[in-house]
Amino acid sequence: MTRALIKALPIAMLVPLSVAVPALAQEGEDGAFDRTPQDCVVVASIDQTKAIDDQTLIFRMRGDRVYRNSLPRKCPGLARENRIAYETRVGRLCSIDTITVLERLGVGFTPGFTCRLGEFVPLSPDEIEDLETIAEGRQRAQSAAEATEVELDDEESEEAEAPAAPAVEDSANDAEN
C-alpha cells in the first residue's frame, strides 16, 4: 500500500503541471494579452505601488499582474513623495476611491493632496519596462540639477577673485557733452 502511494505521488504532481503548461503556452502562442480595465483590485493582493508622475501610479500585485492607474487629474506631490495612503471598507481599492499623498514632515508624515483613482489597466512586461525607464529618467534629470564643486585653473581663479569695476552711467555728464 505504501509502495502504491509513492508511485502515484509523482503522477499526481505532474497533473497540475500538465494543466498549467498548455495554459501558459496558449497565452504566448496567440500573443493575446487581456487589456480589460478593472474597476477594483483586492487590497490584500497589492504588493507594491510606484508613482511614475503626478497622474500615473503602478500597482504591482502578488503574482505577475501589474496595473497602471491613470488618475483623472494631476495629484500634486505624488511623484516627488512616492508615498500614498488609502482607506477601504470592503478590502478592495476601486476607481471611485481616493488616495492621499503622504508628505515627509521632519521625522513623520503629514497628509498632502487627496486625489481620485482611475481604472486599473493591465500592463504587459514591455509596457512596465517603458514606464520604469521614464520614471528613472525623471529621477536622473532631477538629481542632475544638483550643484557640484569644481576646481578652477590659476587664471580662472584670479579672474573670479578680482571684482569687476561696476559700470556706472552718468547721465548728467552725457547731457553736458
C-alpha positions in Angstrom: 0.0 0.0 0.0 2.9 2.4 0.8 4.5 1.5 -2.5 1.4 2.3 -4.5 1.2 5.8 -2.8 4.8 6.5 -3.6 4.3 5.6 -7.3 1.1 7.6 -7.5 2.6 10.7 -5.9 4.9 11.7 -8.9 1.9 11.3 -11.3 -0.3 13.5 -9.1 2.4 16.1 -9.0 2.6 16.1 -12.8 -1.1 16.6 -13.4 -1.2 20.3 -12.2 2.0 20.9 -14.2 0.5 19.4 -17.3 -2.6 21.6 -17.0 -0.6 24.8 -16.4 1.9 24.4 -19.2 -0.7 24.4 -22.0 -2.4 27.4 -20.5 0.9 29.3 -20.5 1.7 28.2 -24.0 -1.7 29.3 -25.2 -1.3 32.8 -23.9 2.1 33.1 -25.6 1.0 31.5 -28.9 -1.6 34.0 -29.9 0.0 36.9 -28.2 -3.3 37.8 -26.6 -3.0 40.0 -23.6 -6.1 40.8 -21.6 -6.2 44.6 -21.5 -9.7 44.8 -20.0 -9.6 47.6 -17.4 -10.6 46.6 -13.9 -12.7 48.9 -11.6 -11.2 47.4 -8.5 -8.3 45.4 -7.1 -8.1 43.4 -3.9 -6.1 45.3 -1.3 -4.5 42.1 0.1 -3.1 41.4 -3.4 -1.2 44.7 -3.7 2.5 44.1 -3.3 3.9 47.5 -4.2 2.9 50.9 -5.6 5.1 53.3 -7.6 4.3 56.8 -8.8 5.5 57.4 -12.4 4.4 61.0 -12.4 1.8 63.2 -10.7 -1.0 61.4 -12.6 0.2 57.8 -13.0 0.5 55.0 -10.4 1.8 51.5 -11.0 0.3 48.7 -8.8 2.3 45.5 -8.6 0.2 42.7 -7.4 1.3 39.4 -5.8 2.0 37.1 -8.6 2.7 38.6 -12.0 -0.1 41.1 -12.6 0.7 44.8 -12.9 -1.8 47.6 -13.3 -1.4 51.2 -14.4 -3.8 53.6 -12.8 -4.2 57.0 -14.6 -5.7 59.5 -12.3 -8.4 61.7 -13.8 -6.4 64.8 -12.7 -2.8 65.5 -11.6 -2.2 64.9 -7.9 0.5 67.4 -6.8 3.4 65.9 -4.9 2.6 62.3 -5.9 5.8 61.7 -8.0 8.0 63.6 -5.6 6.9 61.9 -2.4 6.0 58.5 -3.9 4.0 57.6 -0.8 0.3 57.2 -0.6 -2.4 56.2 1.9 -5.9 54.9 1.1 -8.8 53.7 3.2 -11.2 51.0 2.1 -14.1 49.3 3.9 -14.6 46.3 1.7 -11.0 45.1 1.1 -11.0 46.4 -2.5 -9.4 49.5 -3.9 -11.7 50.9 -6.7 -11.7 53.6 -9.3 -14.2 55.6 -7.1 -11.8 55.6 -4.1 -9.3 58.3 -3.3 -5.6 58.2 -2.3 -3.8 60.8 -0.2 -0.2 61.8 -0.8 1.9 61.4 2.3 4.4 64.3 2.6 7.5 64.0 4.8 7.5 66.4 7.7 10.5 66.1 10.0 10.5 62.5 11.2 6.9 61.8 10.3 4.4 62.3 7.6 1.5 64.7 7.0 -1.4 64.3 4.6 -1.0 66.1 1.3 -3.4 66.3 -1.6 -6.2 63.7 -1.9 -7.0 62.5 -5.4 -9.4 60.2 -7.0 -8.2 57.0 -8.7 -8.9 55.9 -12.3 -9.4 52.4 -13.8 -6.8 49.7 -13.2 -5.4 48.8 -16.7 -3.3 45.6 -17.0 0.3 46.2 -18.3 2.4 43.9 -20.4 6.1 43.4 -19.3 7.3 45.7 -22.2 5.0 48.5 -21.0 6.2 48.1 -17.4 9.8 48.4 -18.6 9.0 51.5 -20.6 7.2 53.2 -17.7 10.0 52.4 -15.3 12.6 53.8 -17.8 10.6 57.0 -18.0 10.4 57.3 -14.2 14.2 56.6 -13.8 14.9 59.3 -16.5 12.9 61.9 -14.5 14.8 61.0 -11.3 18.1 61.4 -13.1 17.0 64.8 -14.5 16.1 66.0 -11.0 19.4 64.9 -9.5 21.4 66.4 -12.4 20.3 69.8 -11.3 22.3 69.5 -8.1 25.4 71.7 -7.8 28.8 70.2 -7.7 32.1 71.8 -6.7 34.8 72.2 -9.5 38.4 73.3 -9.4 39.4 76.3 -11.5 42.8 76.9 -13.2 45.0 79.6 -11.7 44.0 82.2 -14.4 40.3 81.4 -13.9 40.5 81.6 -10.2 42.3 85.0 -10.3 39.6 86.4 -12.6 36.9 85.0 -10.3 38.5 86.6 -7.3 39.1 90.1 -8.8 35.9 92.1 -8.6 35.0 93.8 -11.8 34.6 97.6 -11.7 30.9 98.4 -11.8 29.7 100.2 -15.0 28.2 103.5 -14.0 26.5 105.7 -16.4 26.5 109.4 -15.6 23.5 110.8 -17.4 24.4 114.3 -16.2 27.8 114.2 -17.9 26.3 112.8 -21.0 23.8 115.7 -21.1 26.5 118.4 -20.8 28.6 117.0 -23.6 
